[in-house]
Amino acid sequence: MCFKDLELKEISCAPHGLNRTNCIIYSNYDDLILKINNLSPQEYTELQTNSLKWVQENTTKNIASNFMKTIQSELKFK
């Protein structure tokens, strides 16, 4: 995955949990191409693995399930 200007995104805005371990963060076309071309095969494999893990953890179903668990937990403490 690639995300332009991720560090400029408001913390409260989606997507959450993206960082340099699971996506390529870039500022413009030249920056993106440079980062892609400089990835070693090992770095590319790690990036793919971490990206897939992020996607699997952040499906709509998982986010909704975690939200419901949080709500239920909060209600138990009131």
Buried (B, 14 or more C-beta within 10 A) or exposed (E): BEBBEBEEBEEEEEEEEBEEEBBBBBEEEEEBEEBEEEEEEEEEEBBEEBBEEBEEEBEEEEEEEEEEEEEEEEEEEE
